[in-house]
């Protein structure tokens, strides 16, 4: 969910990638009037398909002037050290403009790994632009968070495992910022932020809400974390595995899996929603594993 959620943030807001490259990494980008998504299929005259997470193209009029291939990397994967240069070369061949691979990660160790130069030959070295916790800004000002909702959520995810007080401050700003979004998207972003927090940060945030000392600015935040909801979510995450097939755990898994399926395959037919509602926790676990490689809804539920 974390990987697909971060990918969705960059797809929902294409200008997020060039903004971070320019402001967080200090990379000068050419003048452009448009930022648009491009096909993520980076195959080029080869039988093996290559797909990136997000491709953003900066255009001056109709002409592409720079392209950014965004890769969400939550763990080390040495295969990517071979595929990233191919991604860049294939897209440059297609568009005829400079191309950068931008790697986003929530872990400092992965950021250090991804930033290493990749030697291609005697005079050829490839390097990715890396956005890790040290580069992603922490947005805590409510007005700034509302003005850049996806960036606020991205910051909350990047800093969710840091100091508890800072993680809570960033998370609450992001949660409040999603109030202007439609419910499905807002709930998805809120789930992302909540799931990314450490157990200590979740517990502290839950205690803060129960104390009555923190008043959420938005109607959405009050609804999402209203009476009993925060406690139920914390119990589901902290005690879910110990309770086995408890009804609340199965419902939570079904809700999460439904969101993942909608993100990957689009709107779900009524028969699929009903099957998810009736499924056991064990069935939901199996389906959750399959969704990573499944090509269709039927592949997931077979």
Residue pairs with C-beta under 8 A, 6 or more apart in sequence:
1 191
1 192
1 195
1 256
1 259
1 260
2 74
2 106
2 157
2 192
2 195
2 196
3 72
3 74
4 260
4 263
4 264
5 157
5 188
5 189
5 191
5 192
6 72
6 104
6 154
6 157
6 192
7 53
7 54
7 70
7 72
8 188
8 263
9 16
9 150
9 153
9 154
9 189
10 16
10 17
10 53
10 54
10 56
10 70
10 72
10 104
10 150
11 37
11 54
12 150
12 185
13 150
13 151
14 35
14 36
14 37
14 56
15 35
16 150
16 151
16 154
17 54
17 56
17 68
17 70
17 102
18 29
18 35
18 56
18 58
18 66
18 68
19 151
20 102
20 131
20 135
20 136
20 151
21 27
21 29
21 68
21 100
21 102
21 129
22 28
22 29
23 137
24 131
24 135
24 136
24 137
25 129
25 131
25 135
27 100
27 129
29 58
29 66
30 58
30 60
30 65
30 66
31 60
31 65
32 58
32 59
32 60
32 65
32 66
33 59
33 60
33 61
34 58
34 59
34 60
35 56
35 57
35 58
35 59
36 56
36 57
36 59
37 54
37 55
37 56
37 57
38 55
38 56
38 57
38 67
38 91
38 95
39 55
40 51
40 52
40 53
40 54
40 55
41 49
41 50
41 51
42 50
42 51
42 52
42 55
42 69
42 86
42 87
42 90
42 91
43 49
43 50
43 90
44 89
44 90
44 93
44 94
50 83
50 86
50 87
50 90
52 69
52 70
52 71
52 87
53 70
53 71
53 72
54 69
54 70
55 67
55 68
55 69
55 70
55 91
56 67
56 68
56 70
57 64
57 66
57 67
57 68
57 95
58 64
58 65
58 66
58 67
58 68
59 65
63 97
64 95
64 96
64 97
65 97
65 98
66 97
66 98
66 99
66 100
67 91
67 92
67 95
67 97
67 98
67 99
67 100
68 99
68 100
68 101
68 102
69 84
69 87
69 88
69 91
69 99
69 100
69 101
69 102
70 102
70 104
71 80
71 84
71 87
71 101
71 102
71 103
71 104
71 128
72 104
72 105
73 80
73 103
73 104
73 105
73 110
73 114
74 105
74 106
74 107
74 110
75 107
75 110
76 109
76 110
76 113
80 114
81 118
84 101
84 103
84 118
84 126
84 128
85 118
85 120
85 126
87 101
88 99
88 100
88 101
88 126
91 99
92 98
92 99
100 128
100 129
101 128
101 129
102 128
102 129
102 130
102 131
103 111
103 114
103 128
103 129
103 130
103 131
104 131
104 132
104 136
104 154
105 111
105 114
105 130
105 131
105 132
106 132
106 133
106 157
106 158
106 160
106 161
106 196
107 132
107 133
108 132
108 133
108 134
110 132
111 130
111 131
111 132
111 133
111 134
111 135
114 128
114 130
115 127
115 128
115 130
117 125
117 126
117 127
118 125
118 126
118 127
118 128
119 125
120 126
132 158
133 158
133 159
133 162
136 154
136 155
136 158
136 159
137 151
137 155
138 155
138 159
138 166
138 169
138 170
139 145
139 148
139 151
139 152
139 155
139 170
139 173
139 174
140 169
140 170
140 173
141 173
142 173
142 176
142 177
142 217
144 152
145 152
145 173
145 174
145 176
145 177
146 152
146 176
146 177
146 179
146 180
148 177
149 174
149 177
149 178
149 180
149 181
149 189
152 170
152 173
152 174
152 177
153 174
153 177
153 178
153 189
153 192
153 193
155 170
155 174
156 167
156 170
156 171
156 173
156 174
156 175
156 193
156 196
157 192
157 193
157 196
159 166
159 167
159 170
160 167
160 170
160 171
160 193
160 196
160 197
160 198
160 201
161 167
161 196
161 197
161 198
161 201
164 198
164 200
164 201
164 204
165 204
167 197
167 198
167 201
168 197
168 201
168 204
168 205
168 208
171 193
171 194
171 197
171 201
171 205
172 205
172 214
172 216
174 189
174 193
175 190
175 193
175 216
175 221
175 224
175 225
176 216
176 217
176 218
176 221
178 185
178 186
178 189
178 190
178 220
179 186
179 217
179 218
179 219
179 220
179 221
181 189
184 262
186 220
186 224
187 224
188 259
188 263
190 224
191 256
191 259
194 202
194 233
195 237
197 205
199 237
199 238
202 234
202 237
202 238
203 234
205 230
206 230
206 231
206 234
208 214
209 225
209 230
210 230
210 231
216 222
216 225
232 248
233 252
235 248
236 248
236 249
236 252
240 246
240 248
240 249
240 252
243 249
244 281
245 280
245 281
245 282
246 281
249 281
250 279
250 280
250 281
250 284
253 281
253 284
253 285
253 288
254 276
254 277
254 279
254 284
256 288
257 276
257 284
257 287
257 288
257 291
258 268
258 273
258 276
260 288
260 291
261 268
261 272
261 291
261 297
261 300
262 268
264 291
264 294
265 296
265 297
268 276
268 297
269 297
272 297
272 301
275 301
276 284
279 287
287 300
287 301
290 299
290 300
290 302
291 300
294 300
